[in-house]
């Protein structure tokens, strides 16, 4: 039995070295340099090429190094006896909150507006809001979303949260299901999307929903590019209903050089960096899951293939 690392556009060497420290007696190889595909029962992956797992006849566990697993379940044919696990790590949640805090405060204190004015050499001081004046709504109250919501509450923000099923988070007004989506969006100044990518959440950020936000509301998308109808966002920005957007995820990554998001004055583009897996802490989860797999114990953070998260 052995582990295979399958990464696309990511250096596998640090992961291989870290796993050899924590699992010194385990063979850890990097695809495609696999000596015996039949010996591999556990793979560690990041954006694997389509149907690559078919090459491993005895594969039992597919471990993602990211919080999302859509890049796996949408590109692979997963058998009934194969399990998929995602990465849950405190560093992922902390990094996400810190990234979002910068984005929210930039909007709160008009930094985004001043960047636009700087490009035009304009000196126009503008009154800004305080934390207690801003209504934040978070779409997606999973592990990361719940953590982020609690942190914003602790800072004094008024926070609403929406998810498929209602969550009980101290200080957060919680909404669930399609029937309560409008109630969650109404009165929102900053909308943060942290939803997983599923068939149900595809195109959830559309014109009809975004128009329910307060005028001059700000959108932050750190979920997936598939959540957003790009033309709808551009339309609402140009109409003046939304004041701006920070987008960290896109339908096509890297974002094509001719994409209108690059040059739109009200859009900030970041290269999918809101929350990056920390090898030192994440490798402990991988090693634990491999040992649990060998001993027949439940895997940590196993996902439901039916739900997609």
C-alpha positions in Angstrom: 0.0 0.0 0.0 1.2 3.5 -0.9 0.3 7.1 -1.4 0.3 9.0 -4.7 0.4 12.8 -4.9 -1.5 14.1 -8.0 -1.2 17.9 -8.4 -1.9 20.2 -11.3 0.0 23.6 -11.3 1.3 23.0 -7.7 4.7 21.9 -6.5 4.3 18.4 -4.9 7.8 18.2 -3.4 7.1 19.9 -0.1 4.1 17.7 0.5 6.1 14.6 -0.3 8.9 15.6 2.1 6.4 16.4 4.8 4.6 13.1 4.4 7.8 11.1 4.6 8.5 12.7 8.0 5.1 11.8 9.4 4.7 8.5 7.6 8.4 7.3 7.4 7.5 3.7 6.5 5.0 4.6 3.8 5.9 4.8 0.1 4.9 8.3 -1.1 5.2 8.9 -4.9 4.4 11.8 -7.2 2.2 11.1 -10.3 3.1 10.3 -13.0 6.3 8.7 -11.6 4.4 5.8 -10.1 6.3 2.4 -9.9 3.2 0.3 -9.2 -0.2 1.8 -9.7 -1.9 -1.3 -8.2 -0.1 -0.6 -4.9 -1.6 2.8 -4.4 -4.7 2.9 -2.2 -4.6 6.6 -1.1 -4.1 9.7 -3.2 -3.5 13.3 -2.3 -4.8 15.6 -5.0 -5.2 19.1 -6.2 -7.1 19.7 -9.5 -6.4 16.2 -10.9 -6.6 15.7 -14.6 -9.9 14.1 -15.8 -10.3 10.4 -14.9 -6.8 10.0 -13.6 -8.0 7.9 -10.7 -9.0 5.2 -13.1 -5.3 4.3 -13.4 -5.3 3.1 -9.7 -7.2 -0.2 -9.5 -7.0 -0.5 -5.7 -7.6 3.1 -4.8 -9.8 3.6 -1.7 -9.3 7.2 -0.5 -9.1 10.4 -2.4 -7.9 13.3 -0.1 -8.2 16.9 -1.3 -5.7 19.4 -0.1 -8.3 22.1 -0.5 -11.6 22.8 1.4 -13.6 22.2 -1.8 -13.9 18.9 -3.6 -15.8 20.1 -6.8 -12.6 19.8 -8.9 -12.5 16.2 -7.9 -16.1 15.0 -8.1 -16.7 16.9 -11.4 -13.7 15.3 -13.2 -13.5 11.8 -11.8 -15.7 8.7 -11.9 -15.7 7.7 -8.2 -16.7 4.2 -7.3 -18.9 3.1 -4.4 -16.0 1.8 -2.4 -14.0 4.9 -2.7 -14.1 7.7 -0.2 -13.4 11.4 -0.7 -12.2 13.7 2.1 -11.6 17.4 2.1 -9.2 19.6 4.0 -10.4 21.2 7.2 -7.7 23.2 8.9 -7.8 26.0 11.4 -5.3 27.9 9.3 -7.6 27.8 6.3 -10.4 29.5 8.4 -8.0 32.1 9.9 -6.6 33.0 6.5 -10.0 33.4 5.1 -11.2 35.6 7.9 -8.1 37.9 7.6 -8.5 38.2 3.8 -12.2 39.0 4.2 -11.5 41.5 7.0 -9.2 43.5 4.7 -11.8 43.4 2.0 -14.7 44.5 4.2 -12.7 47.3 5.9 -11.6 48.5 2.5 -15.2 49.0 1.6 -16.2 50.4 5.0 -13.5 53.1 5.0 -13.8 53.9 1.3 -10.4 52.6 0.4 -11.8 51.0 -2.7 -13.4 54.3 -3.8 -10.1 56.2 -3.2 -8.3 53.8 -5.4 -10.7 54.6 -8.2 -10.3 58.3 -7.6 -6.5 58.0 -7.5 -6.5 56.6 -11.0 -8.2 59.8 -12.0 -6.1 62.1 -9.8 -9.2 63.1 -7.8 -9.0 64.5 -4.2 -12.5 63.9 -2.9 -12.8 63.1 0.9 -15.9 61.1 1.6 -17.7 60.3 4.8 -17.2 56.7 5.8 -19.2 54.2 7.8 -18.5 52.5 11.1 -18.6 48.8 11.9 -21.8 49.1 13.8 -23.5 50.6 10.7 -22.7 47.8 8.3 -24.8 44.8 7.6 -22.9 41.7 6.5 -24.5 38.6 5.0 -22.5 35.4 4.5 -23.7 32.8 2.1 -22.4 29.4 3.3 -22.1 28.5 7.0 -19.9 25.5 6.8 -16.7 25.2 8.8 -15.1 28.2 7.3 -18.3 30.3 6.9 -19.3 29.8 10.5 -15.9 30.7 11.8 -15.8 33.9 9.7 -19.4 34.8 10.8 -18.4 34.5 14.5 -15.3 36.6 14.0 -17.3 39.4 12.4 -19.8 39.3 15.2 -17.0 39.6 17.7 -15.9 42.8 16.0 -19.3 44.4 16.3 -20.7 43.8 12.8 -24.4 43.0 12.3 -24.2 39.6 10.6 -26.7 37.4 8.8 -25.9 34.0 7.4 -27.6 31.8 4.9 -27.1 28.0 4.3 -29.1 25.0 3.1 -29.9 24.2 6.7 -30.1 26.7 9.6 -27.0 27.1 11.7 -26.9 28.2 15.4 -24.1 30.7 15.7 -24.0 33.2 18.5 -24.9 36.6 17.3 -25.7 35.6 13.8 -29.2 35.9 12.3 -29.5 32.6 10.5 -31.6 31.8 7.4 -32.1 28.5 5.5 -33.3 27.3 2.2 -34.6 29.0 -0.9 -37.6 30.2 0.9 -35.5 32.4 3.2 -32.9 33.6 0.7 -34.6 37.0 0.1 -34.9 37.7 3.8 -31.2 37.1 4.1 -30.3 39.4 1.2 -32.6 42.3 2.0 -30.8 45.1 3.9 -27.3 43.7 3.2 -24.4 46.1 2.6 -21.7 43.5 2.1 -22.4 40.1 0.7 -19.8 37.4 1.2 -20.1 34.2 -0.7 -18.3 31.1 0.7 -20.7 28.5 -0.6 -19.4 25.1 -2.0 -19.8 24.5 -5.7 -22.8 22.2 -6.3 -25.5 21.9 -8.9 -27.8 23.7 -6.5 -25.5 26.7 -5.9 -24.4 27.2 -9.5 -25.3 30.7 -10.7 -26.7 31.6 -7.3 -25.2 35.1 -7.6 -27.5 36.4 -10.3 -29.1 39.7 -11.1 -32.4 38.8 -9.4 -30.7 38.0 -6.1 -28.0 40.8 -6.2 -30.7 43.4 -6.8 -32.2 42.5 -3.4 -29.1 43.9 -1.7 -29.0 47.5 -0.5 -28.1 50.1 -3.2 -24.3 50.6 -3.2 -23.8 47.1 -1.7 -20.5 45.4 -2.2 -20.0 41.8 -3.3 -17.1 39.5 -2.2 -16.9 36.1 -3.9 -14.4 33.7 -2.4 -16.6 30.6 -3.1 -16.3 29.5 -6.7 -16.5 31.3 -10.1 -19.4 29.0 -11.0 -21.6 30.8 -8.4 -21.5 34.1 -10.3 -23.2 35.1 -13.5 -20.6 37.5 -14.7 -22.7 39.5 -17.1 -25.2 40.2 -14.3 -22.5 41.6 -12.0 -21.2 43.9 -14.8 -24.7 45.1 -15.5 -25.5 45.9 -11.9 -22.2 47.7 -11.5 -22.7 49.8 -14.6 -26.3 50.6 -13.5 -25.0 51.8 -10.2 -26.9 49.4 -8.0 -23.7 47.8 -6.7 -20.7 49.9 -5.6 -18.1 47.3 -6.4 -16.9 43.7 -6.0 -13.9 41.8 -4.9 -13.5 38.5 -6.8 -11.0 35.9 -5.8 -12.5 33.0 -7.9 -13.5 32.7 -11.5 -15.1 30.3 -14.0 -11.7 30.1 -15.8 -8.5 30.4 -13.9 -6.1 32.1 -14.5 -8.5 34.8 -15.5 -8.1 35.3 -19.3 -6.1 38.4 -20.1 -8.9 39.9 -22.2 -11.6 39.5 -19.5 -13.5 42.7 -18.7 -13.0 42.2 -15.0 -9.3 43.1 -15.3 -10.0 46.7 -16.3 -13.4 47.4 -14.6 -12.8 50.3 -12.2 -15.2 48.9 -9.6 -13.9 45.3 -9.6 -10.9 44.1 -7.6 -9.3 40.9 -8.9 -7.2 38.6 -6.7 -5.7 35.3 -8.0 -7.6 32.7 -5.8 -5.5 33.4 -2.7 -8.2 34.1 0.0 -7.2 31.0 1.9 -4.2 28.8 1.1 -3.6 25.4 2.6 -0.7 25.4 5.1 1.4 22.3 4.5 2.8 22.1 8.1 -0.6 21.8 9.7 -2.5 20.2 6.8 -0.1 17.3 6.5 -1.2 16.2 10.0 -4.7 15.7 8.7 -3.5 13.7 5.7 -1.3 11.5 7.9 -4.1 10.9 10.3 -6.5 10.0 7.5 -4.0 7.6 6.0 -3.5 5.9 9.4 -7.3 5.8 10.0 -7.7 4.2 6.6 -5.2 1.5 7.3 -6.8 0.7 10.7 -10.4 0.9 9.5 -11.3 3.9 11.5 -13.6 6.7 10.2 -11.9 9.2 8.0 -11.8 12.9 9.1 -13.8 15.3 7.0 -15.3 12.7 4.6 -17.7 14.3 2.2 -21.1 13.3 0.8 -20.8 12.8 -2.9 -24.6 13.3 -3.2 -24.4 16.7 -1.5 -21.1 17.7 -3.0 -19.6 18.8 0.3 
